[in-house]
Amino acid sequence: MEKVFDGKKAAKLGTVANPAVITVPTAERVKELESVFQENGWRYTIELAPDQPEDIKDLEILLNPLKTKVVDKRVGRNEPCPCGSGKKYKKCCGQ
C-alpha cells in the first residue's frame, strides 16, 4: 500500500521553494503580470506560449487567498431556545 501523506509540509505558493507558474500568449501580458508579482514580492515563472491559452490559476490563488471559516456555536439541548420562547431548546425548536 502506498503512503499518501509523507509528513512534509508543502511550501507556500509564491516563495523560492514553490514559485507561481503561469502561461501567457503575449509579451505585453508578460509585462503586466511581472509588475503584479514584483509589486507583491512573490516569486514567479512566466512562460510565453502564443499557441496555448492563458493559464493564471496560481496568480488568482495568490490574489484571492482562502478565508478561514468561522462556525457559530451550536445551541445545547438544555440551553434556552434562541427563538425567545423561554423554553429549553429540546422542548421548543429542537424536537
Biopython code that builds the backbone (N, CA, C, O; Angstrom):
import numpy as np
from Bio.PDB.StructureBuilder import StructureBuilder

atoms = [
    (1, "MET", "N", (0.840, -1.176, 0.000)),
    (1, "MET", "CA", (0.000, 0.000, 0.000)),
    (1, "MET", "C", (0.891, 1.246, 0.000)),
    (1, "MET", "O", (1.903, 1.297, 0.698)),
    (2, "GLU", "N", (0.494, 2.256, -0.800)),
    (2, "GLU", "CA", (1.262, 3.488, -0.914)),
    (2, "GLU", "C", (0.920, 4.456, 0.207)),
    (2, "GLU", "O", (-0.215, 4.506, 0.681)),
    (3, "LYS", "N", (1.923, 5.224, 0.623)),
    (3, "LYS", "CA", (1.688, 6.277, 1.598)),
    (3, "LYS", "C", (1.127, 7.489, 0.868)),
    (3, "LYS", "O", (1.628, 7.872, -0.190)),
    (4, "VAL", "N", (0.094, 8.087, 1.432)),
    (4, "VAL", "CA", (-0.497, 9.263, 0.818)),
    (4, "VAL", "C", (0.149, 10.534, 1.369)),
    (4, "VAL", "O", (0.438, 11.461, 0.612)),
    (5, "PHE", "N", (0.374, 10.580, 2.673)),
    (5, "PHE", "CA", (0.962, 11.751, 3.308)),
    (5, "PHE", "C", (2.347, 11.393, 3.810)),
    (5, "PHE", "O", (2.505, 10.449, 4.585)),
    (6, "ASP", "N", (3.354, 12.142, 3.375)),
    (6, "ASP", "CA", (4.727, 11.828, 3.771)),
    (6, "ASP", "C", (5.199, 12.627, 4.991)),
    (6, "ASP", "O", (6.337, 12.458, 5.428)),
    (7, "GLY", "N", (4.347, 13.493, 5.547)),
    (7, "GLY", "CA", (4.701, 14.242, 6.742)),
    (7, "GLY", "C", (5.410, 15.550, 6.476)),
    (7, "GLY", "O", (5.694, 16.294, 7.414)),
    (8, "LYS", "N", (5.706, 15.851, 5.219)),
    (8, "LYS", "CA", (6.388, 17.090, 4.884)),
    (8, "LYS", "C", (5.365, 18.139, 4.463)),
    (8, "LYS", "O", (4.449, 17.852, 3.692)),
    (9, "LYS", "N", (5.527, 19.346, 4.972)),
    (9, "LYS", "CA", (4.623, 20.435, 4.650)),
    (9, "LYS", "C", (4.993, 21.022, 3.286)),
    (9, "LYS", "O", (6.171, 21.236, 3.001)),
    (10, "ALA", "N", (4.002, 21.277, 2.456)),
    (10, "ALA", "CA", (4.241, 21.878, 1.147)),
    (10, "ALA", "C", (4.648, 23.343, 1.327)),
    (10, "ALA", "O", (4.162, 24.023, 2.231)),
    (11, "ALA", "N", (5.532, 23.814, 0.469)),
    (11, "ALA", "CA", (5.986, 25.201, 0.549)),
    (11, "ALA", "C", (4.861, 26.139, 0.116)),
    (11, "ALA", "O", (4.031, 25.788, -0.722)),
    (12, "LYS", "N", (4.848, 27.315, 0.691)),
    (12, "LYS", "CA", (3.840, 28.311, 0.381)),
    (12, "LYS", "C", (4.010, 28.791, -1.061)),
    (12, "LYS", "O", (5.131, 29.000, -1.524)),
    (13, "LEU", "N", (2.901, 28.962, -1.758)),
    (13, "LEU", "CA", (2.920, 29.413, -3.150)),
    (13, "LEU", "C", (3.478, 30.832, -3.229)),
    (13, "LEU", "O", (3.132, 31.685, -2.412)),
    (14, "GLY", "N", (4.338, 31.081, -4.209)),
    (14, "GLY", "CA", (4.922, 32.401, -4.397)),
    (14, "GLY", "C", (6.232, 32.593, -3.668)),
    (14, "GLY", "O", (6.715, 33.719, -3.552)),
    (15, "THR", "N", (6.828, 31.493, -3.165)),
    (15, "THR", "CA", (8.117, 31.570, -2.482)),
    (15, "THR", "C", (9.197, 30.955, -3.365)),
    (15, "THR", "O", (8.905, 30.445, -4.446)),
    (16, "VAL", "N", (10.429, 31.002, -2.908)),
    (16, "VAL", "CA", (11.548, 30.438, -3.670)),
    (16, "VAL", "C", (11.356, 28.935, -3.869)),
    (16, "VAL", "O", (11.643, 28.414, -4.947)),
    (17, "ALA", "N", (10.877, 28.237, -2.846)),
    (17, "ALA", "CA", (10.691, 26.792, -2.926)),
    (17, "ALA", "C", (9.508, 26.399, -3.801)),
    (17, "ALA", "O", (9.491, 25.292, -4.340)),
    (18, "ASN", "N", (8.509, 27.284, -3.959)),
    (18, "ASN", "CA", (7.323, 26.974, -4.742)),
    (18, "ASN", "C", (6.857, 28.229, -5.488)),
    (18, "ASN", "O", (5.864, 28.840, -5.095)),
    (19, "PRO", "N", (7.561, 28.622, -6.562)),
    (19, "PRO", "CA", (7.164, 29.830, -7.288)),
    (19, "PRO", "C", (5.873, 29.606, -8.076)),
    (19, "PRO", "O", (5.558, 28.484, -8.474)),
    (20, "ALA", "N", (5.143, 30.684, -8.289)),
    (20, "ALA", "CA", (3.921, 30.620, -9.096)),
    (20, "ALA", "C", (4.326, 30.444, -10.564)),
    (20, "ALA", "O", (5.245, 31.108, -11.043)),
    (21, "VAL", "N", (3.640, 29.554, -11.266)),
    (21, "VAL", "CA", (3.930, 29.300, -12.680)),
    (21, "VAL", "C", (2.697, 29.668, -13.484)),
    (21, "VAL", "O", (1.613, 29.130, -13.255)),
    (22, "ILE", "N", (2.866, 30.597, -14.436)),
    (22, "ILE", "CA", (1.750, 30.987, -15.290)),
    (22, "ILE", "C", (2.180, 30.949, -16.745)),
    (22, "ILE", "O", (3.365, 31.055, -17.062)),
    (23, "THR", "N", (1.200, 30.795, -17.626)),
    (23, "THR", "CA", (1.439, 30.746, -19.061)),
    (23, "THR", "C", (0.602, 31.826, -19.718)),
    (23, "THR", "O", (-0.600, 31.921, -19.469)),
    (24, "VAL", "N", (1.235, 32.651, -20.563)),
    (24, "VAL", "CA", (0.524, 33.735, -21.247)),
    (24, "VAL", "C", (0.855, 33.724, -22.739)),
    (24, "VAL", "O", (1.915, 33.240, -23.136)),
    (25, "PRO", "N", (-0.057, 34.260, -23.574)),
    (25, "PRO", "CA", (0.168, 34.220, -25.017)),
    (25, "PRO", "C", (0.955, 35.401, -25.600)),
    (25, "PRO", "O", (1.496, 35.272, -26.698)),
    (26, "THR", "N", (1.041, 36.548, -24.908)),
    (26, "THR", "CA", (1.703, 37.718, -25.498)),
    (26, "THR", "C", (2.749, 38.317, -24.563)),
    (26, "THR", "O", (2.710, 38.128, -23.348)),
    (27, "ALA", "N", (3.690, 39.047, -25.173)),
    (27, "ALA", "CA", (4.746, 39.703, -24.408)),
    (27, "ALA", "C", (4.185, 40.862, -23.576)),
    (27, "ALA", "O", (4.699, 41.151, -22.495)),
    (28, "GLU", "N", (3.139, 41.523, -24.073)),
    (28, "GLU", "CA", (2.502, 42.603, -23.317)),
    (28, "GLU", "C", (1.945, 42.081, -21.997)),
    (28, "GLU", "O", (2.093, 42.708, -20.948)),
    (29, "ARG", "N", (1.310, 40.934, -22.076)),
    (29, "ARG", "CA", (0.713, 40.326, -20.880)),
    (29, "ARG", "C", (1.799, 39.918, -19.887)),
    (29, "ARG", "O", (1.586, 39.987, -18.676)),
    (30, "VAL", "N", (2.952, 39.496, -20.381)),
    (30, "VAL", "CA", (4.074, 39.136, -19.514)),
    (30, "VAL", "C", (4.482, 40.351, -18.685)),
    (30, "VAL", "O", (4.691, 40.238, -17.478)),
    (31, "LYS", "N", (4.597, 41.522, -19.336)),
    (31, "LYS", "CA", (4.995, 42.742, -18.629)),
    (31, "LYS", "C", (3.963, 43.144, -17.584)),
    (31, "LYS", "O", (4.321, 43.570, -16.485)),
    (32, "GLU", "N", (2.669, 43.009, -17.927)),
    (32, "GLU", "CA", (1.605, 43.333, -16.968)),
    (32, "GLU", "C", (1.713, 42.470, -15.715)),
    (32, "GLU", "O", (1.675, 42.972, -14.592)),
    (33, "LEU", "N", (1.846, 41.173, -15.929)),
    (33, "LEU", "CA", (1.853, 40.242, -14.802)),
    (33, "LEU", "C", (3.146, 40.316, -14.000)),
    (33, "LEU", "O", (3.131, 40.100, -12.788)),
    (34, "GLU", "N", (4.268, 40.620, -14.657)),
    (34, "GLU", "CA", (5.521, 40.800, -13.928)),
    (34, "GLU", "C", (5.395, 41.928, -12.914)),
    (34, "GLU", "O", (5.889, 41.825, -11.791)),
    (35, "SER", "N", (4.723, 43.015, -13.322)),
    (35, "SER", "CA", (4.576, 44.144, -12.405)),
    (35, "SER", "C", (3.723, 43.757, -11.188)),
    (35, "SER", "O", (3.992, 44.210, -10.075)),
    (36, "VAL", "N", (2.695, 42.921, -11.399)),
    (36, "VAL", "CA", (1.849, 42.477, -10.287)),
    (36, "VAL", "C", (2.664, 41.626, -9.311)),
    (36, "VAL", "O", (2.576, 41.813, -8.097)),
    (37, "PHE", "N", (3.456, 40.695, -9.842)),
    (37, "PHE", "CA", (4.269, 39.827, -8.989)),
    (37, "PHE", "C", (5.322, 40.629, -8.228)),
    (37, "PHE", "O", (5.514, 40.409, -7.032)),
    (38, "GLN", "N", (5.999, 41.542, -8.893)),
    (38, "GLN", "CA", (7.049, 42.327, -8.244)),
    (38, "GLN", "C", (6.472, 43.276, -7.197)),
    (38, "GLN", "O", (7.097, 43.518, -6.165)),
    (39, "GLU", "N", (5.295, 43.806, -7.459)),
    (39, "GLU", "CA", (4.627, 44.704, -6.520)),
    (39, "GLU", "C", (4.332, 43.998, -5.192)),
    (39, "GLU", "O", (4.429, 44.605, -4.126)),
    (40, "ASN", "N", (3.969, 42.705, -5.265)),
    (40, "ASN", "CA", (3.626, 41.936, -4.079)),
    (40, "ASN", "C", (4.798, 41.141, -3.506)),
    (40, "ASN", "O", (4.672, 40.564, -2.426)),
    (41, "GLY", "N", (5.927, 41.099, -4.197)),
    (41, "GLY", "CA", (7.105, 40.395, -3.703)),
    (41, "GLY", "C", (7.023, 38.878, -3.833)),
    (41, "GLY", "O", (7.692, 38.162, -3.088)),
    (42, "TRP", "N", (6.219, 38.380, -4.761)),
    (42, "TRP", "CA", (6.076, 36.941, -4.975)),
    (42, "TRP", "C", (7.098, 36.450, -5.989)),
    (42, "TRP", "O", (7.477, 37.180, -6.904)),
    (43, "ARG", "N", (7.542, 35.202, -5.821)),
    (43, "ARG", "CA", (8.430, 34.564, -6.792)),
    (43, "ARG", "C", (7.561, 33.953, -7.876)),
    (43, "ARG", "O", (6.467, 33.463, -7.596)),
    (44, "TYR", "N", (8.041, 33.981, -9.117)),
    (44, "TYR", "CA", (7.204, 33.531, -10.231)),
    (44, "TYR", "C", (8.030, 33.029, -11.403)),
    (44, "TYR", "O", (9.228, 33.289, -11.505)),
    (45, "THR", "N", (7.355, 32.304, -12.283)),
    (45, "THR", "CA", (7.902, 31.883, -13.561)),
    (45, "THR", "C", (6.806, 32.118, -14.587)),
    (45, "THR", "O", (5.704, 31.584, -14.466)),
    (46, "ILE", "N", (7.117, 32.922, -15.597)),
    (46, "ILE", "CA", (6.130, 33.208, -16.644)),
    (46, "ILE", "C", (6.618, 32.571, -17.938)),
    (46, "ILE", "O", (7.729, 32.825, -18.401)),
    (47, "GLU", "N", (5.751, 31.731, -18.509)),
    (47, "GLU", "CA", (6.064, 31.068, -19.779)),
    (47, "GLU", "C", (5.294, 31.759, -20.891)),
    (47, "GLU", "O", (4.081, 31.938, -20.790)),
    (48, "LEU", "N", (5.989, 32.146, -21.947)),
    (48, "LEU", "CA", (5.370, 32.776, -23.113)),
    (48, "LEU", "C", (5.081, 31.683, -24.133)),
    (48, "LEU", "O", (6.000, 31.093, -24.701)),
    (49, "ALA", "N", (3.793, 31.417, -24.362)),
    (49, "ALA", "CA", (3.381, 30.368, -25.299)),
    (49, "ALA", "C", (2.217, 30.887, -26.136)),
    (49, "ALA", "O", (1.062, 30.783, -25.723)),
    (50, "PRO", "N", (2.513, 31.450, -27.316)),
    (50, "PRO", "CA", (1.460, 32.039, -28.154)),
    (50, "PRO", "C", (0.407, 31.028, -28.630)),
    (50, "PRO", "O", (-0.726, 31.413, -28.918)),
    (51, "ASP", "N", (0.764, 29.763, -28.714)),
    (51, "ASP", "CA", (-0.167, 28.754, -29.230)),
    (51, "ASP", "C", (-1.021, 28.107, -28.145)),
    (51, "ASP", "O", (-1.864, 27.265, -28.456)),
    (52, "GLN", "N", (-0.823, 28.483, -26.864)),
    (52, "GLN", "CA", (-1.594, 27.898, -25.761)),
    (52, "GLN", "C", (-2.482, 28.960, -25.111)),
    (52, "GLN", "O", (-2.162, 30.147, -25.159)),
    (53, "PRO", "N", (-3.590, 28.543, -24.508)),
    (53, "PRO", "CA", (-4.444, 29.517, -23.817)),
    (53, "PRO", "C", (-3.781, 30.019, -22.537)),
    (53, "PRO", "O", (-2.906, 29.361, -21.973)),
    (54, "GLU", "N", (-4.214, 31.190, -22.092)),
    (54, "GLU", "CA", (-3.653, 31.781, -20.881)),
    (54, "GLU", "C", (-4.027, 30.953, -19.650)),
    (54, "GLU", "O", (-5.180, 30.550, -19.492)),
    (55, "ASP", "N", (-3.048, 30.704, -18.782)),
    (55, "ASP", "CA", (-3.260, 29.945, -17.557)),
    (55, "ASP", "C", (-2.657, 30.733, -16.394)),
    (55, "ASP", "O", (-1.441, 30.739, -16.203)),
    (56, "ILE", "N", (-3.528, 31.404, -15.612)),
    (56, "ILE", "CA", (-3.047, 32.223, -14.494)),
    (56, "ILE", "C", (-3.675, 31.772, -13.175)),
    (56, "ILE", "O", (-3.960, 32.601, -12.311)),
    (57, "LYS", "N", (-3.892, 30.465, -13.016)),
    (57, "LYS", "CA", (-4.509, 29.928, -11.797)),
    (57, "LYS", "C", (-3.701, 30.275, -10.551)),
    (57, "LYS", "O", (-4.275, 30.658, -9.531)),
    (58, "ASP", "N", (-2.383, 30.147, -10.619)),
    (58, "ASP", "CA", (-1.539, 30.426, -9.456)),
    (58, "ASP", "C", (-1.656, 31.887, -9.021)),
    (58, "ASP", "O", (-1.691, 32.176, -7.825)),
    (59, "LEU", "N", (-1.716, 32.804, -9.979)),
    (59, "LEU", "CA", (-1.859, 34.223, -9.651)),
    (59, "LEU", "C", (-3.206, 34.487, -8.991)),
    (59, "LEU", "O", (-3.288, 35.258, -8.035)),
    (60, "GLU", "N", (-4.262, 33.853, -9.493)),
    (60, "GLU", "CA", (-5.586, 34.027, -8.897)),
    (60, "GLU", "C", (-5.609, 33.514, -7.458)),
    (60, "GLU", "O", (-6.251, 34.118, -6.599)),
    (61, "ILE", "N", (-4.923, 32.418, -7.187)),
    (61, "ILE", "CA", (-4.845, 31.879, -5.825)),
    (61, "ILE", "C", (-4.125, 32.858, -4.910)),
    (61, "ILE", "O", (-4.543, 33.065, -3.771)),
    (62, "LEU", "N", (-3.041, 33.466, -5.401)),
    (62, "LEU", "CA", (-2.292, 34.426, -4.590)),
    (62, "LEU", "C", (-3.093, 35.702, -4.334)),
    (62, "LEU", "O", (-3.024, 36.263, -3.241)),
    (63, "LEU", "N", (-3.846, 36.161, -5.321)),
    (63, "LEU", "CA", (-4.618, 37.389, -5.168)),
    (63, "LEU", "C", (-5.865, 37.190, -4.314)),
    (63, "LEU", "O", (-6.309, 38.127, -3.649)),
    (64, "ASN", "N", (-6.441, 35.984, -4.321)),
    (64, "ASN", "CA", (-7.663, 35.694, -3.569)),
    (64, "ASN", "C", (-7.446, 34.497, -2.654)),
    (64, "ASN", "O", (-7.945, 33.411, -2.950)),
    (65, "PRO", "N", (-6.718, 34.661, -1.551)),
    (65, "PRO", "CA", (-6.453, 33.518, -0.665)),
    (65, "PRO", "C", (-7.742, 33.033, -0.002)),
    (65, "PRO", "O", (-8.700, 33.792, 0.144)),
    (66, "LEU", "N", (-7.753, 31.759, 0.395)),
    (66, "LEU", "CA", (-8.908, 31.178, 1.060)),
    (66, "LEU", "C", (-9.102, 31.823, 2.427)),
    (66, "LEU", "O", (-8.141, 32.070, 3.155)),
    (67, "LYS", "N", (-10.336, 32.084, 2.756)),
    (67, "LYS", "CA", (-10.666, 32.675, 4.043)),
    (67, "LYS", "C", (-10.981, 31.554, 5.039)),
    (67, "LYS", "O", (-11.543, 30.526, 4.661)),
    (68, "THR", "N", (-10.626, 31.751, 6.287)),
    (68, "THR", "CA", (-10.924, 30.788, 7.329)),
    (68, "THR", "C", (-12.403, 30.857, 7.662)),
    (68, "THR", "O", (-12.951, 31.941, 7.862)),
    (69, "LYS", "N", (-13.051, 29.694, 7.723)),
    (69, "LYS", "CA", (-14.472, 29.658, 8.050)),
    (69, "LYS", "C", (-14.635, 29.677, 9.564)),
    (69, "LYS", "O", (-13.934, 28.966, 10.284)),
    (70, "VAL", "N", (-15.565, 30.497, 10.037)),
    (70, "VAL", "CA", (-15.872, 30.574, 11.450)),
    (70, "VAL", "C", (-17.241, 29.932, 11.655)),
    (70, "VAL", "O", (-18.227, 30.352, 11.049)),
    (71, "VAL", "N", (-17.294, 28.928, 12.500)),
    (71, "VAL", "CA", (-18.532, 28.206, 12.738)),
    (71, "VAL", "C", (-19.193, 28.762, 13.991)),
    (71, "VAL", "O", (-18.549, 28.918, 15.029)),
    (72, "ASP", "N", (-20.480, 29.057, 13.885)),
    (72, "ASP", "CA", (-21.218, 29.538, 15.054)),
    (72, "ASP", "C", (-21.380, 28.414, 16.061)),
    (72, "ASP", "O", (-21.449, 27.241, 15.694)),
    (73, "LYS", "N", (-21.440, 28.784, 17.339)),
    (73, "LYS", "CA", (-21.615, 27.798, 18.386)),
    (73, "LYS", "C", (-23.025, 27.224, 18.293)),
    (73, "LYS", "O", (-23.991, 27.965, 18.112)),
    (74, "ARG", "N", (-23.138, 25.920, 18.415)),
    (74, "ARG", "CA", (-24.438, 25.269, 18.375)),
    (74, "ARG", "C", (-25.142, 25.440, 19.711)),
    (74, "ARG", "O", (-24.510, 25.570, 20.759)),
    (75, "VAL", "N", (-26.466, 25.439, 19.644)),
    (75, "VAL", "CA", (-27.272, 25.553, 20.858)),
    (75, "VAL", "C", (-27.342, 24.179, 21.514)),
    (75, "VAL", "O", (-27.653, 23.189, 20.851)),
    (76, "GLY", "N", (-27.054, 24.111, 22.816)),
    (76, "GLY", "CA", (-27.140, 22.858, 23.550)),
    (76, "GLY", "C", (-28.597, 22.482, 23.828)),
    (76, "GLY", "O", (-29.478, 23.342, 23.819)),
    (77, "ARG", "N", (-28.842, 21.213, 24.071)),
    (77, "ARG", "CA", (-30.214, 20.738, 24.314)),
    (77, "ARG", "C", (-30.873, 21.414, 25.509)),
    (77, "ARG", "O", (-32.068, 21.707, 25.474)),
    (78, "ASN", "N", (-30.113, 21.661, 26.557)),
    (78, "ASN", "CA", (-30.696, 22.199, 27.781)),
    (78, "ASN", "C", (-30.515, 23.705, 27.936)),
    (78, "ASN", "O", (-30.768, 24.246, 29.012)),
    (79, "GLU", "N", (-30.085, 24.388, 26.888)),
    (79, "GLU", "CA", (-29.957, 25.842, 26.930)),
    (79, "GLU", "C", (-31.278, 26.478, 26.505)),
    (79, "GLU", "O", (-32.095, 25.829, 25.852)),
    (80, "PRO", "N", (-31.494, 27.744, 26.872)),
    (80, "PRO", "CA", (-32.725, 28.416, 26.435)),
    (80, "PRO", "C", (-32.779, 28.498, 24.906)),
    (80, "PRO", "O", (-31.756, 28.659, 24.242)),
    (81, "CYS", "N", (-33.983, 28.384, 24.372)),
    (81, "CYS", "CA", (-34.166, 28.403, 22.922)),
    (81, "CYS", "C", (-33.854, 29.801, 22.373)),
    (81, "CYS", "O", (-34.267, 30.795, 22.971)),
    (82, "PRO", "N", (-33.130, 29.899, 21.240)),
    (82, "PRO", "CA", (-32.790, 31.208, 20.684)),
    (82, "PRO", "C", (-33.993, 31.946, 20.091)),
    (82, "PRO", "O", (-33.878, 33.123, 19.752)),
    (83, "CYS", "N", (-35.143, 31.280, 19.959)),
    (83, "CYS", "CA", (-36.325, 31.955, 19.399)),
    (83, "CYS", "C", (-36.958, 32.912, 20.399)),
    (83, "CYS", "O", (-37.785, 33.744, 20.026)),
    (84, "GLY", "N", (-36.567, 32.796, 21.690)),
    (84, "GLY", "CA", (-37.065, 33.724, 22.696)),
    (84, "GLY", "C", (-38.302, 33.251, 23.434)),
    (84, "GLY", "O", (-38.922, 34.036, 24.151)),
    (85, "SER", "N", (-38.678, 31.992, 23.281)),
    (85, "SER", "CA", (-39.885, 31.479, 23.936)),
    (85, "SER", "C", (-39.704, 31.283, 25.440)),
    (85, "SER", "O", (-40.690, 31.254, 26.178)),
    (86, "GLY", "N", (-38.466, 31.150, 25.905)),
    (86, "GLY", "CA", (-38.203, 30.912, 27.311)),
    (86, "GLY", "C", (-38.121, 29.437, 27.666)),
    (86, "GLY", "O", (-37.755, 29.087, 28.788)),
    (87, "LYS", "N", (-38.458, 28.573, 26.722)),
    (87, "LYS", "CA", (-38.375, 27.127, 26.950)),
    (87, "LYS", "C", (-36.971, 26.641, 26.639)),
    (87, "LYS", "O", (-36.181, 27.346, 26.012)),
    (88, "LYS", "N", (-36.669, 25.421, 27.085)),
    (88, "LYS", "CA", (-35.409, 24.802, 26.705)),
    (88, "LYS", "C", (-35.464, 24.450, 25.219)),
    (88, "LYS", "O", (-36.529, 24.172, 24.667)),
    (89, "TYR", "N", (-34.303, 24.471, 24.592)),
    (89, "TYR", "CA", (-34.230, 24.189, 23.149)),
    (89, "TYR", "C", (-34.823, 22.838, 22.816)),
    (89, "TYR", "O", (-35.491, 22.697, 21.791)),
    (90, "LYS", "N", (-34.593, 21.824, 23.667)),
    (90, "LYS", "CA", (-35.076, 20.473, 23.365)),
    (90, "LYS", "C", (-36.603, 20.375, 23.396)),
    (90, "LYS", "O", (-37.174, 19.483, 22.767)),
    (91, "LYS", "N", (-37.265, 21.274, 24.114)),
    (91, "LYS", "CA", (-38.733, 21.258, 24.213)),
    (91, "LYS", "C", (-39.388, 22.210, 23.213)),
    (91, "LYS", "O", (-40.601, 22.162, 23.009)),
    (92, "CYS", "N", (-38.579, 23.082, 22.585)),
    (92, "CYS", "CA", (-39.160, 24.082, 21.686)),
    (92, "CYS", "C", (-38.803, 23.790, 20.222)),
    (92, "CYS", "O", (-39.544, 23.082, 19.540)),
    (93, "CYS", "N", (-37.709, 24.313, 19.746)),
    (93, "CYS", "CA", (-37.325, 24.186, 18.333)),
    (93, "CYS", "C", (-36.434, 22.976, 18.043)),
    (93, "CYS", "O", (-36.165, 22.685, 16.877)),
    (94, "GLY", "N", (-35.981, 22.282, 19.049)),
    (94, "GLY", "CA", (-35.042, 21.177, 18.846)),
    (94, "GLY", "C", (-35.691, 19.814, 18.775)),
    (94, "GLY", "O", (-35.012, 18.805, 18.969)),
    (95, "GLN", "N", (-36.996, 19.748, 18.501)),
    (95, "GLN", "CA", (-37.703, 18.483, 18.509)),
    (95, "GLN", "C", (-37.208, 17.569, 17.458)),
    (95, "GLN", "O", (-37.705, 16.449, 17.329)),
]
sb = StructureBuilder()
sb.init_structure("model")
sb.init_model(0)
sb.init_chain("A")
sb.init_seg("    ")
for serial, (resi, resn, name, xyz) in enumerate(atoms, 1):
    if name == "N":
        sb.init_residue(resn, " ", resi, " ")
    sb.init_atom(name, np.array(xyz, "f"), 0.0, 1.0, " ", f" {name:<3s}", serial, name[0])
structure = sb.get_structure()
